[in-house]
Amino acid sequence: MTAISILDQSPIDKNETVNDGIARTVELAQLADKLNYTRYFVAEHHNIEEVAGTSPEILVTHILNHTKNIRVGSGGVMLQHYSPFKVIEQFHFISHLAPGRVDLGIGKAPGGFPLATQALQTELKSPQTSFNDKFHLLNQFNNGDFSANEDYGQLKTTIRNNEISTPQIYLLGGSESSAQFAATEKVGFIYAFFINSNIETLQQALKDYKQQFPEGRVIVGVAAVVSENKEEQALVKEGSTNYALHFDDGRKITVNTKEQVETFKKQSDEDFEVEEKQIDVFNGSADEIKQQLNQLNRDGNIDEFMLHMPVQNHKLRIKTVDQLAITNNKEKQKEGVL
């Protein structure tokens, strides 16, 4: 069976508070834990009213304290804002609280609008270190992989003498180049199919990754909601549109609503083109969704699916997690979801 996990952006439903959003996330994580999901990732977003998760390192710790077996991690920490050493310090410390259950997913996007990015990066040097260089340094800190003559080799985190395992690191991406970089760094790779639903790009990215790093773990993040009547399908349709902002230097940032596009325009001095895109949301009955997942993994290169549920309805998210659960996924074979 292909393992299944959850990505939770900690949405705040209409007429709810941040506390409600946090409580919903914990409830969903506890259900996933009970139903033997493999891992539970929480996102990082800044100054966005529709979601609550600004600090994945804190929310990860909170969820670990309220669950028993499931792995918990960030999906992901937006590394451009932070010191690689500080991020590793945090997640090494968290690992002492739940040994063997902590993952560290790293993302390249800003996770918010220009004003929040400016506030987060005020103290960072200019020009900034490239993302790839920061990620490589973070990976070195996690593994203690410095030569004897490198100054950073003298630094220690709270994981000393290998008394507990270090977090598993995953690079979040949606391109062939991201897959290749993850393979070069010998870390896990999470392909965000719910953002880039191009089948050819997905297949080539996974092929490149597995050829370069056969033992590496590939997770594919898919949008999926169990929806079995017109009312539920209407809710799914509401969350199936996003907007890609294309910048002159080749960068691309994805936002979820037209209102967020307008907010970005007000806060940015840069010119960009807006592309409206329909997200591929796997929907229908649980059996129909499982068939779609099996089809997506027909080449057998996907080790795990991570479910993202883009719907403003907590009951529907609960229903989806409940009905798509694999009751016994210990073997984690690749022949299919069923």
C-alpha positions in Angstrom: 0.0 0.0 0.0 1.2 3.5 -0.7 1.4 5.4 2.6 -0.8 8.5 3.1 -0.2 11.6 5.1 -1.8 15.0 5.7 -0.8 18.6 4.9 -2.7 21.0 7.0 -2.6 24.8 6.4 -4.6 25.4 9.5 -7.5 27.1 7.8 -9.8 29.4 9.7 -13.4 28.7 8.6 -15.9 31.5 8.2 -16.9 33.2 11.5 -14.1 31.4 13.4 -11.1 32.6 15.4 -7.4 31.7 15.3 -8.0 29.6 18.4 -10.7 27.7 16.5 -8.3 27.1 13.7 -5.6 25.7 16.0 -8.2 23.5 17.7 -9.4 22.2 14.4 -5.8 21.3 13.4 -5.2 19.4 16.6 -8.5 17.5 16.2 -7.6 16.5 12.7 -4.1 15.5 13.7 -5.5 13.3 16.5 -7.8 11.6 14.0 -5.0 11.0 11.6 -2.9 9.5 14.4 -5.8 7.2 15.4 -6.2 6.1 11.8 -2.5 5.3 11.3 -1.6 8.0 8.8 2.1 8.2 8.3 2.8 11.9 9.1 1.1 15.2 9.7 2.7 18.4 8.2 1.7 21.9 9.1 2.3 25.0 6.9 3.9 28.4 7.4 2.0 31.5 6.2 2.3 35.1 7.3 -0.4 37.9 7.5 -3.0 35.9 5.7 -6.4 36.0 7.3 -7.7 32.7 6.1 -5.0 30.6 7.9 -3.6 30.4 11.4 -0.2 28.7 11.0 2.5 31.4 11.3 4.9 29.3 13.4 5.2 25.7 12.3 7.9 24.9 14.9 5.5 25.8 17.7 2.5 24.0 16.1 4.6 20.9 15.5 5.5 20.8 19.2 1.8 21.3 20.2 0.6 18.5 17.9 3.4 16.1 19.1 2.1 16.7 22.7 -1.4 15.8 21.7 -0.7 12.7 19.6 1.0 9.4 20.2 2.5 7.7 17.1 2.2 9.8 14.0 5.3 11.7 12.6 4.8 15.4 12.7 6.6 18.1 10.7 6.7 21.4 8.9 5.3 21.7 5.4 7.3 23.8 5.4 9.6 26.2 7.2 10.2 29.1 4.7 14.0 29.1 4.9 14.5 32.5 3.1 13.4 34.2 6.3 15.7 32.4 8.8 19.1 31.3 9.9 19.7 27.6 8.9 21.5 27.0 12.2 18.6 28.4 14.2 16.1 26.2 12.3 18.1 23.1 13.0 18.5 24.1 16.6 14.8 24.3 17.0 14.0 21.0 15.3 16.8 19.2 17.1 15.4 20.4 20.4 11.8 19.4 19.4 13.2 15.9 18.6 14.0 15.4 22.3 10.3 15.8 23.1 9.2 13.1 20.7 12.3 11.1 19.5 11.9 9.5 16.1 8.7 11.4 15.3 9.9 14.8 14.0 10.3 15.8 10.3 11.5 19.1 8.9 10.1 20.2 5.5 11.7 23.2 3.9 10.0 25.5 1.4 11.4 28.1 -0.9 8.4 30.4 -1.1 7.9 33.5 1.2 4.6 32.2 2.6 3.0 35.6 2.6 2.9 39.0 1.0 5.7 41.6 0.5 5.1 43.6 3.6 5.3 40.5 5.9 8.5 39.3 4.0 10.0 42.8 4.5 9.3 42.6 8.2 10.7 39.1 8.5 13.9 39.9 6.7 14.7 43.4 8.0 17.9 42.1 9.8 19.1 39.8 7.1 22.2 40.8 5.1 21.9 42.1 1.6 22.3 40.6 -0.9 20.9 37.5 0.7 22.5 34.0 0.5 20.8 32.0 -2.2 18.2 29.4 -1.1 20.3 26.5 -2.4 23.3 27.6 -0.3 21.1 28.1 2.8 19.5 24.7 2.3 22.9 23.0 1.9 24.1 24.6 5.1 21.0 23.6 6.9 21.5 20.0 5.7 25.1 20.1 6.9 24.0 21.3 10.4 21.5 18.5 10.6 24.0 15.8 9.7 27.1 17.4 11.4 28.7 17.2 8.0 31.6 19.6 8.3 35.3 18.9 7.7 37.8 19.3 10.6 39.1 22.7 9.4 35.6 24.3 9.0 34.6 26.7 11.8 31.0 25.5 11.8 32.3 22.0 12.7 32.7 23.2 16.2 29.0 24.1 16.6 26.7 21.7 18.5 23.0 21.5 18.9 21.1 19.6 21.6 21.5 16.3 19.7 25.0 15.2 20.9 26.6 11.8 20.6 23.8 10.5 18.4 21.6 9.8 21.5 18.5 10.4 19.4 17.8 10.5 15.6 17.9 13.8 13.8 14.8 15.0 12.0 14.2 13.7 8.5 14.5 16.6 6.0 12.3 17.1 3.0 12.5 19.7 0.3 9.2 21.0 -0.9 9.0 21.8 -4.6 7.1 21.5 -7.9 9.7 21.3 -10.6 12.4 19.0 -12.1 15.2 21.3 -10.8 13.8 21.0 -7.2 13.7 17.2 -7.5 17.3 17.2 -8.8 18.5 19.4 -6.0 16.8 17.3 -3.3 18.5 14.2 -4.8 21.9 16.0 -4.8 21.4 16.9 -1.1 20.2 13.3 -0.4 17.0 14.4 1.3 13.4 13.5 0.8 11.4 15.3 -1.8 7.7 16.5 -1.7 6.3 17.4 -5.0 3.4 19.9 -4.7 1.1 18.4 -7.3 -1.8 20.6 -5.9 0.2 23.6 -7.1 1.8 22.3 -10.3 -0.5 19.6 -11.7 1.4 19.0 -14.9 1.7 15.2 -15.2 4.7 15.3 -17.5 6.6 17.6 -15.1 5.7 15.3 -12.2 6.8 12.1 -13.9 10.1 13.6 -15.1 10.8 15.1 -11.7 10.3 11.8 -10.0 12.3 9.9 -12.6 15.2 12.3 -12.2 15.1 12.1 -8.4 14.9 8.3 -8.3 17.7 7.9 -10.9 20.0 10.1 -8.9 18.9 9.0 -5.3 17.2 5.6 -5.6 16.8 5.2 -1.8 15.3 8.7 -1.4 11.6 9.1 -0.4 9.2 10.8 -2.8 6.0 12.2 -1.4 3.4 13.8 -3.7 1.1 16.4 -2.3 -2.4 16.1 -3.8 -5.5 18.1 -3.3 -8.3 15.7 -2.4 -11.7 16.0 -0.8 -14.3 13.3 -0.4 -17.5 14.9 -1.9 -20.5 12.8 -2.6 -23.3 15.3 -3.3 -23.9 18.6 -5.0 -23.5 20.7 -1.9 -20.1 19.1 -1.1 -19.0 19.4 -4.7 -19.9 23.1 -4.7 -17.7 23.7 -1.6 -14.8 21.9 -3.4 -15.2 24.0 -6.5 -14.9 27.2 -4.4 -11.4 26.2 -3.4 -10.2 24.8 -6.7 -8.9 28.1 -8.2 -5.5 29.7 -7.5 -3.4 32.4 -9.1 0.2 32.2 -10.2 2.2 35.4 -10.0 5.0 35.4 -12.6 7.8 37.8 -12.1 10.3 39.1 -14.6 13.2 37.3 -13.0 11.5 33.9 -13.4 10.1 33.6 -9.9 6.6 32.3 -9.4 4.5 32.8 -6.3 1.0 31.2 -5.9 -1.9 32.7 -4.0 -5.4 31.4 -3.5 -7.8 34.2 -4.1 -8.3 37.4 -6.2 -8.3 39.4 -3.0 -4.8 38.0 -2.2 -3.7 39.0 -5.7 -4.9 42.6 -5.0 -3.2 42.6 -1.6 0.1 41.5 -3.3 -0.2 44.3 -5.9 -0.6 46.9 -3.2 2.4 45.7 -1.2 4.8 45.0 -4.1 6.8 47.4 -6.2 7.5 44.7 -8.8 5.6 44.0 -12.0 4.2 40.6 -12.5 1.7 38.7 -14.7 -1.3 36.9 -13.1 -2.3 33.4 -14.3 -5.5 32.0 -13.1 -5.2 28.2 -12.7 -7.6 25.5 -11.8 -6.3 23.1 -9.2 -6.7 19.4 -9.9 -8.7 18.4 -6.9 -9.3 14.6 -6.6 -13.0 14.4 -5.5 -15.9 12.0 -5.5 -16.3 9.0 -3.2 -13.3 7.6 -1.2 -13.1 4.7 -3.7 -13.0 7.0 -6.7 -10.2 9.1 -5.1 -8.2 6.0 -4.3 -8.5 5.0 -7.9 -7.2 8.4 -9.0 -4.3 8.1 -6.7 -3.5 4.6 -8.0 -3.5 6.0 -11.5 -1.2 8.8 -10.6 1.2 6.2 -9.2 1.1 3.8 -12.1 4.9 4.0 -12.5 5.4 3.1 -8.9 7.8 6.1 -8.2 5.6 7.6 -5.5 6.4 6.3 -2.0 3.7 8.4 -0.2 0.8 10.7 -0.9 0.2 13.8 1.2 -3.4 15.0 1.2 -4.2 18.8 1.1 -7.9 19.6 1.5 -8.6 23.0 0.0 -12.1 23.4 1.3 -13.6 25.8 3.8 -15.5 23.2 5.8 -14.1 21.3 8.7 -16.6 18.6 8.7 -15.7 17.8 5.1 -12.0 17.7 6.0 -12.8 15.3 8.9 -14.9 13.1 6.5 -12.0 13.0 4.0 -9.4 12.0 6.5 -11.7 9.3 8.0 -12.7 7.8 4.6 -9.3 7.9 2.9 -7.4 6.3 5.9 -5.4 3.1 5.4 -6.1 1.1 8.5 -2.9 -0.8 8.3 -0.1 0.8 6.3 2.9 -0.7 8.1 4.2 -2.5 5.0 4.1 0.7 2.8 4.3 -1.3 -0.4 3.9 0.5 -3.7 1.4 -1.6 -5.6 -1.4 0.8 -4.9 -3.5 2.7 -2.3 -6.1 -0.1 -2.0 
